[in-house]
Amino acid sequence: MSACLSRRLAFKLTAGLHRALRNTSPEGFEQHGFLNVLAAVSAGQRGGAAADLEELLAQRTIGPVLQALRSVDVAAVRRSFVSFGCCDVNDPITDLAGFGLLDEAAQ
């Protein structure tokens, strides 16, 4: 991620981003959350060190991730982190709704 950001290269993450926050899958696999990735990309674009990005990627509670996302430049983040994959398109929506981040019209 840091290498792509420093070179201003767009990237996508194609597997494992089923949940909003970092988690351990039922099979025991560690998975980044898509909100963690968005926060880390934003921090990296603002000059954050690799350790700062790693801390955001490791965060398992919503509060610190939302705090990091408060100052995000959405357009800039989308230019870098262009897409992600998950097995069920409802998983991200379900997680966002569970955190109260979507209104009923978006669900």
C-alpha positions in Angstrom: 0.0 0.0 0.0 2.7 2.4 1.0 4.6 1.7 -2.3 1.5 2.3 -4.4 0.7 5.5 -2.5 4.2 6.9 -2.8 4.2 6.3 -6.5 0.6 7.5 -6.9 -0.4 4.1 -8.4 -4.0 3.0 -8.1 -4.6 -0.4 -6.5 -7.4 -2.8 -5.7 -7.7 -5.5 -3.1 -9.4 -8.6 -4.5 -10.2 -10.9 -1.6 -10.9 -11.0 2.1 -12.5 -7.6 2.6 -15.9 -9.0 3.7 -16.2 -6.9 6.8 -16.0 -3.2 7.7 -13.3 -3.8 10.4 -10.3 -6.1 10.8 -11.5 -9.5 12.0 -10.6 -13.2 12.2 -12.7 -15.3 9.9 -14.4 -18.5 11.2 -11.6 -20.4 9.5 -9.0 -18.5 11.5 -7.8 -16.2 8.8 -6.9 -12.6 9.7 -8.7 -10.1 7.4 -8.4 -6.4 7.0 -11.7 -4.4 7.1 -12.5 -2.1 4.2 -12.9 0.8 6.5 -9.5 0.1 7.9 -8.1 0.2 4.4 -9.8 3.5 3.6 -8.4 5.0 6.8 -4.9 3.7 6.1 -5.0 5.0 2.5 -6.0 8.4 3.7 -3.3 8.4 6.4 -0.7 7.3 3.8 -1.8 10.1 1.4 -1.2 12.6 4.2 2.3 11.3 4.7 1.7 8.8 7.5 4.5 6.4 8.1 4.1 2.7 7.4 3.7 2.1 11.2 0.7 4.5 11.2 -0.9 2.6 8.3 -0.3 -0.7 10.1 -1.9 0.6 13.2 -5.0 1.6 11.3 -5.1 -1.7 9.5 -4.9 -3.6 12.8 -7.7 -1.7 14.5 -10.6 -3.9 15.5 -12.9 -1.2 17.0 -14.9 1.3 15.1 -14.2 4.5 17.1 -10.6 5.0 16.1 -11.3 4.1 12.5 -14.1 6.6 12.2 -12.0 9.2 13.8 -9.3 8.6 11.2 -12.0 8.9 8.5 -13.3 12.2 9.7 -10.8 14.2 7.7 -10.6 11.9 4.6 -10.5 13.4 1.1 -12.9 10.9 -0.4 -12.0 11.7 -4.1 -8.3 11.3 -3.4 -8.8 8.0 -1.6 -10.9 6.7 -4.4 -8.2 7.6 -6.9 -5.8 5.4 -5.0 -7.9 2.6 -3.7 -10.2 1.9 -6.6 -12.0 -1.3 -5.6 -12.2 -4.3 -3.4 -13.7 -7.8 -3.6 -15.8 -9.8 -1.3 -17.9 -12.9 -1.7 -21.3 -11.4 -0.9 -22.1 -7.8 -1.7 -24.5 -7.7 1.3 -21.6 -8.2 3.8 -20.3 -4.6 3.6 -23.8 -3.2 3.6 -24.7 -5.3 6.6 -21.7 -4.2 8.6 -22.1 -0.5 7.7 -25.8 -0.7 8.8 -24.8 -2.5 12.0 -22.5 0.4 12.9 -25.4 2.8 12.2 -23.5 4.3 9.2 -26.3 3.9 6.6 -29.8 5.3 6.5 -32.7 3.1 5.6 -32.7 4.3 2.0 -29.2 3.0 1.5 -30.0 -0.4 2.8 
